[in-house]
Amino acid sequence: MNKLVIYLGMAVVSIFLFSSFKMDPSAETNSSGDPLVIPENINAILQKSCYGCHNTNSKGEKSKAKLNLDELPTLKKSKLAPKLHKIAEVLEEGKMPPEKFAQKFPEKVPTDEEKKALMDWAGSAASSLMEK
């Protein structure tokens, strides 16, 4: 009985340890093997301004369906490049973040410099993927 408890305890601890290690998003690769490089400054902007609505666990089905940031590293180049272009496009057109969101959470609205950085990164990453 004691051995069983010890083995179960070790299994639980092992599962906890392995599940607590999260890969750096910049090190993840899409299914075609190409790295999706998300620089720290871009990741910080995405976390602050976008991730709340555009993630797997988001309550907003519409925003999650249009862009799920958790899925970007797993997309094939043929789907990833258009998603990245779309990110740049909606930012440039001022469609993101939505006005209601901006009014409710003004501290999460990206600055003009942050928007430009996101647009530059998304456009550059999309172009880079298309060249490969």
N, C-alpha and C positions, 0 to 999 in steps of 0.2 A: 504493500500500500504506500509506504513512504517513497519507494522508488518511482512509483507512478506519479505522485505529487511533485517530486523533484523534476521528472522528465516533462511533465505538463508545464511547470513553472519555467523551465528552460526554454520550452517551445514558445511560450507567450512572450518572454523577454526577447528571444530571437526575432520573432515577428515584429515586435515593437521597434527594435533597433533597425531592422531592415526597412521598415515602412517610414521611419523618421528621416531617412536620408533622401533628400530631394535633389534631383539633378539640376544643375544650373541651366535655366532656359536657353542661355546662349550656347550651351554645349549640345543641346538636343539636335537631332537631324530629322529631316522629313523622310518620307518613305522612299524617296529616290536616292537617299544617301547624302544629299547636299545639306550642309549646315545652314540653319537659319540663325544668323548671327543677330542677336538682340543686344546691343551695347547697354551697359549699365544705365547711362543717362536716359536712353529710350525706355528701358524696362521700368525705370522709376516713374516716368511720365505715364506709361501705360497703367502701372499699378495705381497711381494717384487718380487719374482721370478717366480711365476706360474699363479697367478690370472689374469694377463693381457691378456693371451691367453685362459685360461681354465675357462671361466665364461659364463653365459647365454647371455650376451650382446657382447661377442667377435665377431669380424668380421671373424675370422678364423673358418670356419665350420668344418674343419678336426680336429683341436685341440680341439674344443668344443665337437665334437662327441666322441672323444676318452676319454676325461676326462672333465667333467663339475663340477667344485668344488662347485658350487651353489646347485647341486643335491645330493651331498654326504649324507647330513643329512636325505634325504628323501628316500634313497635306502633301500630295504630290505636287511637283513643280507646276504642272498644268492647272492646278487649282489654287496654289499658293500665290503665284505671280498676280493673277487677277484680284485676289483678296487684298494683296498689298497695294495694288493700284487703286482699288476702291477706298482703302483707308486714306490715301493721299487725296483722292477726289472729294470725299465727303468733308474732310477737314478744310480743303481749299474753298469749297462751296459754302462753308459755314453751317453745314447740316449737323455737325457734331461739335460739342455736345448739344442736345436739344435744349431749347429755351427754358422749358419747365425744370429740367435738371439744373441748368445754370442758375436759375433763380433760387432753387431749393438748396443747392450745394455750391455756392460761389467759390469756396476754397478749393474745390476739385476741378474747376474750369482751367484748362491749360492756358498759359500765357501765349501771346503771339509768338514769342521765341520758341516755346515748347511745341506749339502747333507746327512751326516751320521745321523744327528738328524732326518731328514725327513724319511730316510730309517728305522731307529730304531722305530720311532713312527708308521709308516705305517705297518711295519711287526708285531709289538706288538699289534696294534689295530686289525689287521686282525686275528691274532691268538686268541686274546681275544674274538672276535665275534664268531669264530668257536667253541670255548669251551662252549658257552652259548646255 
